[in-house]
Amino acid sequence: MNDKIVCKNINQLDWKYKNEHDSYQYNKSEITKRKDFSEAYVCVYEIMPLKSSYPKHYHTCNTECFYIVSGNGKIDTKNDSFSIATGDIIVFPSGEEGTHKITNTSDKENLVYIDFDTTNSPDIIHYVDSNKIGIIKHNVSGTFYKESDNVDYFDGEK
């Protein structure tokens, strides 16, 4: 648990590059480290041109809020999509109605946004296009399953 105030300038952040899949490419800088903050997680993303940060998903236990610092993009939701631009603030509630995927629509500029998240743990994340679920425990890597792996409660028990 952190008991100190955090103040960082967006022009002096430590960035980590991620490119684990062709459609998803970004830089990320944690403002609050997950291991140090138990109630709020804040980070900044730079999504490269024509890429996304994460697949379309929703959280069952956490709310996410994005503030668009610069650039243009789109948000794919449960049943629709809409454009986003510098200055927009978007709040995604927990549950299926908060389904989202953010994509940079520019072919030249990065899309930069600040992500503010609650950190209720564990959280179950539903990836709607691939029919996966992820179980994320605070400070621990996630475990992912296909929803079709559903088994009977007593399956394998003696």
C-alpha positions in Angstrom: 0.0 0.0 0.0 1.3 3.4 -0.9 1.0 6.3 1.6 2.7 8.9 -0.6 1.2 11.4 -3.0 2.1 10.6 -6.7 2.8 13.4 -9.1 4.2 12.7 -12.6 4.5 14.9 -15.7 3.1 13.2 -18.8 6.2 14.3 -20.7 8.5 12.4 -18.3 6.9 9.0 -18.0 8.6 5.6 -18.2 7.1 3.7 -21.1 6.7 -0.1 -21.7 6.2 -1.2 -25.2 3.7 -4.0 -26.0 3.2 -5.7 -29.4 2.1 -9.2 -28.7 -0.4 -9.5 -31.6 -0.5 -7.7 -35.0 -3.7 -5.8 -34.2 -2.6 -4.5 -30.8 0.4 -2.2 -30.3 0.9 0.4 -27.6 3.2 2.1 -25.0 2.0 2.1 -21.4 3.2 4.0 -18.4 1.8 3.1 -14.9 1.2 6.2 -12.8 0.0 4.1 -9.8 1.7 0.7 -9.7 -0.8 -2.2 -9.1 1.3 -3.5 -6.3 1.2 -0.2 -4.4 -2.4 1.0 -4.8 -5.4 -1.2 -3.8 -8.3 1.1 -4.8 -7.3 2.9 -8.0 -5.1 2.1 -11.0 -4.0 4.9 -13.3 -1.9 4.6 -16.4 -1.3 6.3 -19.7 -1.5 4.6 -23.1 -0.1 5.6 -26.5 -1.8 3.5 -29.1 0.1 3.3 -32.4 -1.7 4.3 -35.7 -4.4 1.9 -36.8 -3.9 -0.4 -33.8 -5.9 -1.2 -30.6 -4.9 -1.5 -27.0 -6.9 -4.6 -26.0 -9.6 -6.8 -27.5 -13.3 -6.0 -27.1 -14.1 -6.8 -23.5 -16.0 -5.9 -20.3 -15.2 -6.3 -16.6 -17.6 -7.8 -14.1 -16.2 -6.0 -11.1 -14.4 -2.8 -12.2 -15.2 0.5 -13.8 -12.8 2.1 -16.3 -12.6 5.7 -17.3 -10.6 7.1 -20.2 -9.5 10.7 -20.8 -8.3 11.3 -24.4 -5.2 13.5 -24.1 -4.5 13.6 -27.9 -5.5 12.0 -31.1 -8.6 10.4 -32.6 -10.0 7.0 -32.5 -13.2 4.9 -32.0 -14.8 2.9 -29.3 -16.5 -0.3 -30.3 -19.2 -1.1 -27.7 -21.7 -4.0 -27.1 -23.9 -3.0 -30.1 -22.4 0.1 -31.7 -19.3 2.2 -32.1 -18.5 5.9 -31.9 -15.7 8.3 -32.6 -13.5 9.8 -29.8 -11.1 12.8 -29.9 -8.9 15.0 -27.7 -10.7 16.1 -24.6 -13.3 13.3 -24.5 -13.9 11.5 -21.2 -15.5 8.0 -21.5 -16.7 5.9 -18.5 -17.3 2.2 -18.9 -19.4 0.7 -16.1 -18.8 -2.9 -15.0 -21.0 -5.5 -16.7 -21.9 -6.2 -20.3 -23.2 -2.6 -20.9 -19.6 -1.5 -20.4 -18.2 -3.5 -23.3 -15.5 -1.6 -25.1 -12.5 -1.7 -27.5 -10.5 1.4 -28.2 -8.8 1.8 -31.6 -6.6 4.5 -33.0 -8.1 5.5 -36.4 -5.3 7.8 -37.5 -2.7 6.4 -39.9 -0.1 9.0 -38.7 -0.5 10.0 -35.0 -0.6 8.1 -31.8 -3.8 8.1 -29.7 -2.9 9.0 -26.1 -5.3 8.5 -23.2 -5.2 8.2 -19.4 -7.0 5.1 -18.0 -8.4 5.4 -14.5 -9.6 2.0 -13.1 -11.2 0.7 -9.9 -9.3 -2.3 -8.6 -11.8 -4.7 -7.2 -10.3 -8.1 -7.0 -10.7 -10.7 -8.3 -12.2 -9.4 -11.6 -13.6 -11.5 -14.4 -13.1 -10.1 -17.8 -15.2 -11.2 -20.7 -13.7 -11.1 -24.2 -16.8 -11.0 -26.4 -15.4 -11.6 -29.9 -13.3 -14.7 -28.8 -15.7 -16.1 -26.2 -13.0 -16.1 -23.5 -13.0 -15.1 -19.9 -10.1 -14.0 -17.9 -9.8 -14.1 -14.1 -7.5 -11.4 -12.9 -6.4 -11.3 -9.2 -4.9 -8.0 -8.0 -1.1 -8.1 -8.5 -1.2 -11.6 -10.1 -1.2 -12.4 -13.9 -4.5 -13.5 -15.3 -5.8 -16.9 -16.2 -7.9 -17.2 -19.4 -10.5 -19.8 -20.5 -12.8 -20.4 -23.4 -16.4 -20.0 -22.2 -17.2 -23.3 -23.9 -15.0 -25.0 -21.3 -17.9 -24.8 -18.8 -18.2 -28.0 -16.9 -20.5 -29.4 -14.3 -19.8 -28.3 -10.7 -19.0 -31.9 -9.7 -17.0 -32.8 -12.8 -13.8 -34.7 -11.7 -14.8 -34.8 -8.0 -14.5 -38.0 -6.0 
